[in-house]
Amino acid sequence: MSRFLPLAAATPLLLAAAVAVVPAVVVRRVVAAAAIATCGGIGVAAVGSTGDGGVLATQLGGFPPPFAIAMAADTFAGLMLVVFALVTGLCLAFAGLRGHDGSPRAHAGALALLGAAAGATLTADLFNLFVWIEVLLLSSYVLITIGGTARRVRAGTIYVATNLLGSSVFLAGVALVYATAGSVNLGVLRGAAAGSGGVAIGATLVVVALAVKSALVPVHAWLPRSYPDAPTWVTALFSGTLTKVGIVALFRVVTVVFDGAAGVREAILIVAGVTMVVGVLGAVGQTSMRAILSFHMVSQVGYLVMALGIGTIAGLGAGVFFLVQYIAVKTALFLVAGAVESQEGSDDLEELGGLVHKRPALAAVFLISAFALAGVPPLSGFVAKVALVRAAFDGAAYGIGATAVAVSFLTLLSMVKIWNAAFWGSMPEEPIPGEPRAGLLVPAGVLAAVPIVLGLFAESLWVVADRAARSLADVVVYASAVAP
Amino acid sequence: MSAIAVVVGVLAAGGTYLILQRGVVRIALGFVLLGHAVNVVLLASGGLQERGVPIVGASSDPADPLPQAFVLTAIVIAFGMTAFLLALAFRAGELFGLDDTEGAIPPDERVDRDLDEAEPDGNVRGGSETQVPGSEEDP
């Protein structure tokens, strides 16, 4: 099984190159579906064969460890592959239904994004992680500026410049780690930050760069200024894969290189709390659905790194559970915003109203996803937040637990604001002509089923999330599999 | 060793100055300088003293080939990124007449309505340009 791991990244990347030159859109869709299914299938197989807490690892190129580039999958990585593949498939389906996948760049970009996300999730090599993240960003640069309109060029400039700066910091961090530790293999680097100041500084630079890519406060400002200007399916895809790859890498680097050191976790908890509050307050001042949702993305990233800051197995498990259900919920919300915009001609709250009468199914999907985001029972967001807050209190992190609860109320406030302005009230007197298309709601509907199923049958994911948390926390097993 | 540190410092300072400018071409040049600074750090991470060729058995004190491979990869990536940034600058020049993307659109204006769809040749059709006040029309 482990020798097939590189295929999860290689298949989408190679097929991305292939679809870029295929003229027929139908062929491109089929090829994209095949690539996504391969990636997701390898993820399912990885989750299935790491049930005993083992780690699948392979050394690329036939070099002996620790000189070869290692790729490794534990339950956490396998689970993320499945989620990334699912989100990419549904976002491309939405683009197809919307008629936005006419350009070959759409399929090629999305597949390259998926391949790079898979590579970054699986790699156990710090420099290789840098390369995967660059591939990821390069395909996202193409997607965010698709069409080349003025707004997208402006958003693209902010986005590209910020991420290039982050990448330079990342690379400098890798150089410092290599200069002091003599290796960039994560297995060799296990706990290395505790023994060497140079490694600690280098790894901190890497963590800061990953924080930029995950949009943690105070390095978050690029996200709400660039994401809302991309095509809606691209914003949805980015929210589900791009920023979450930063989180996945952050989980891996902090747990392995710092081995969960108390001081680092303390700092992460502070950043997590500030991120939650700043993101949710930023959303209050926004007036379009996508801008509100983009600020909420910043806020929710705070919950994810809060799990990392708590650092116990209960905390990490809650974090993994939160991550999986949150990706589904947030992508669903962006796809709803896209459907509203397509059908009503705008997602600006001032130009909307009365959608609950006009499009009840759309309203239902939004309501479920919004409640799941805020954490209303019995949806999965509630389960995830209860688990997180309990883990925080059990770990004596009272401040962050209280912040998490308070921010949930503010999240609900923003969701109610969208609901009141767009779905309740009277219809606008001069509606903007939209372009309704059949089936546009299907991808969002599929994703909205996730919080219901995971809320009512939370146990099924919880078992996997707990296993993923143990594999994250048990760095000795990971390190000995990567660098035996 | 300290000479290398000074080189890195000067490159990083120049890069930072250029990145803080508004024009996209300057920003691109700034990232070229910053990339060079990081590449020198990367090269220095393998040690700077002169050593033998890194072939098994050919030398008793071989050089470390890995940082060279790192730098080569980083240069290729930086080349792609620079090309993309320059393409953005070119597009901004087409749209605004200059490569300053920040001054062209007030930041508090509403976001794009996204009714446009890119055609394979990169042209844009659709109605959003005519509906949103002050939006993307070629000058």
HADDOCK unambig.tbl for C-alpha pairs under 7 A between the chains (distance, minus, plus):
assign (segid A and resid 100 and name CA) (segid B and resid 117 and name CA) 6.13 0.50 0.50
assign (segid A and resid 102 and name CA) (segid B and resid 119 and name CA) 6.79 0.50 0.50
assign (segid A and resid 103 and name CA) (segid B and resid 118 and name CA) 6.60 0.50 0.50
assign (segid A and resid 103 and name CA) (segid B and resid 119 and name CA) 5.96 0.50 0.50
assign (segid A and resid 103 and name CA) (segid B and resid 120 and name CA) 4.84 0.50 0.50
assign (segid A and resid 146 and name CA) (segid B and resid 118 and name CA) 6.74 0.50 0.50
assign (segid A and resid 147 and name CA) (segid B and resid 117 and name CA) 6.67 0.50 0.50
assign (segid A and resid 147 and name CA) (segid B and resid 118 and name CA) 4.40 0.50 0.50
assign (segid A and resid 147 and name CA) (segid B and resid 122 and name CA) 5.77 0.50 0.50
assign (segid A and resid 147 and name CA) (segid B and resid 123 and name CA) 6.78 0.50 0.50
assign (segid A and resid 147 and name CA) (segid B and resid 124 and name CA) 6.09 0.50 0.50
assign (segid A and resid 149 and name CA) (segid B and resid 136 and name CA) 6.47 0.50 0.50
assign (segid A and resid 150 and name CA) (segid B and resid 95 and name CA) 6.52 0.50 0.50
assign (segid A and resid 150 and name CA) (segid B and resid 136 and name CA) 5.17 0.50 0.50
assign (segid A and resid 151 and name CA) (segid B and resid 112 and name CA) 6.87 0.50 0.50
assign (segid A and resid 153 and name CA) (segid B and resid 88 and name CA) 6.58 0.50 0.50
assign (segid A and resid 153 and name CA) (segid B and resid 92 and name CA) 6.60 0.50 0.50
assign (segid A and resid 154 and name CA) (segid B and resid 101 and name CA) 5.09 0.50 0.50
assign (segid A and resid 154 and name CA) (segid B and resid 102 and name CA) 6.49 0.50 0.50
assign (segid A and resid 168 and name CA) (segid B and resid 35 and name CA) 6.46 0.50 0.50
assign (segid A and resid 168 and name CA) (segid B and resid 38 and name CA) 6.64 0.50 0.50
assign (segid A and resid 171 and name CA) (segid B and resid 38 and name CA) 6.75 0.50 0.50
assign (segid A and resid 172 and name CA) (segid B and resid 38 and name CA) 5.52 0.50 0.50
assign (segid A and resid 172 and name CA) (segid B and resid 41 and name CA) 6.80 0.50 0.50
assign (segid A and resid 172 and name CA) (segid B and resid 42 and name CA) 6.97 0.50 0.50
assign (segid A and resid 175 and name CA) (segid B and resid 41 and name CA) 6.39 0.50 0.50
assign (segid A and resid 175 and name CA) (segid B and resid 42 and name CA) 4.71 0.50 0.50
assign (segid A and resid 175 and name CA) (segid B and resid 45 and name CA) 5.82 0.50 0.50
assign (segid A and resid 176 and name CA) (segid B and resid 45 and name CA) 6.69 0.50 0.50
assign (segid A and resid 178 and name CA) (segid B and resid 45 and name CA) 6.28 0.50 0.50
assign (segid A and resid 179 and name CA) (segid B and resid 45 and name CA) 4.14 0.50 0.50
assign (segid A and resid 179 and name CA) (segid B and resid 46 and name CA) 6.13 0.50 0.50
assign (segid A and resid 228 and name CA) (segid B and resid 111 and name CA) 6.78 0.50 0.50
assign (segid A and resid 229 and name CA) (segid B and resid 111 and name CA) 5.98 0.50 0.50
assign (segid A and resid 229 and name CA) (segid B and resid 112 and name CA) 5.97 0.50 0.50
assign (segid A and resid 231 and name CA) (segid B and resid 114 and name CA) 6.04 0.50 0.50
assign (segid A and resid 346 and name CA) (segid B and resid 113 and name CA) 5.75 0.50 0.50
